[in-house]
């Protein structure tokens, strides 16, 4: 071991919704500015309704993907 400290990566940047329809929306983002010292291997997408306390798992997405179509139905 070389003593390298691996930290949590920063959050993805420029998160936005590009399409909203009655049955889906498209979420787009850019990779984090800092990888924390280790290559980012993927993203976890979660959703929370405005009046809910908990988040709901939506998808696990590979690191090369920076957009996802979320089903709203």
C-alpha positions in Angstrom: 0.0 0.0 0.0 1.4 3.4 -1.0 -0.4 5.5 1.6 -2.8 7.2 -0.9 -5.9 8.4 0.8 -9.1 7.8 -1.2 -11.9 10.1 -0.4 -15.5 10.4 -1.4 -15.9 12.0 -4.9 -17.6 15.4 -5.2 -21.2 15.5 -6.4 -22.0 15.4 -10.1 -22.3 18.9 -11.5 -24.8 20.8 -13.7 -27.7 18.4 -12.8 -30.8 19.3 -14.8 -34.0 18.0 -16.3 -34.1 18.4 -20.1 -37.5 16.8 -20.9 -40.6 16.5 -18.9 -43.6 14.5 -20.2 -46.6 12.9 -18.5 -44.8 9.5 -18.3 -41.1 10.3 -18.1 -38.4 12.9 -17.6 -34.8 13.0 -18.7 -32.1 13.8 -16.1 -28.7 15.0 -17.3 -25.5 15.7 -15.4 -21.7 16.2 -15.8 -19.1 14.1 -13.9 -17.9 15.3 -10.5 -15.0 17.8 -10.5 -13.1 15.5 -8.1 -13.0 11.7 -8.2 -11.7 11.5 -4.6 -8.5 9.8 -5.8 -10.2 6.8 -7.4 -12.0 6.5 -10.8 -15.8 6.9 -10.6 -17.4 3.5 -11.4 -21.0 4.6 -11.5 -23.9 6.6 -10.3 -27.0 5.8 -8.1 -30.1 7.7 -9.1 -32.7 8.2 -6.4 -36.0 10.1 -6.2 -37.9 11.8 -3.4 -41.4 13.3 -3.6 -41.7 16.8 -2.2 -43.7 15.7 0.9 -41.9 12.4 1.5 -39.0 12.0 3.9 -37.3 9.0 2.3 -35.6 8.6 -1.1 -36.6 5.8 -3.5 -34.0 3.9 -5.6 -34.4 4.5 -9.3 -31.3 3.0 -11.0 -27.6 2.2 -10.9 -25.9 3.8 -13.9 -22.4 3.1 -15.3 -19.8 5.9 -15.1 -19.8 6.6 -18.8 -23.5 7.5 -18.8 -24.5 11.0 -17.9 -28.2 11.0 -18.6 -31.1 8.8 -17.6 -34.8 8.7 -18.6 -36.9 8.3 -15.4 -40.3 6.7 -15.8 -43.0 8.8 -14.0 -45.9 6.4 -14.4 
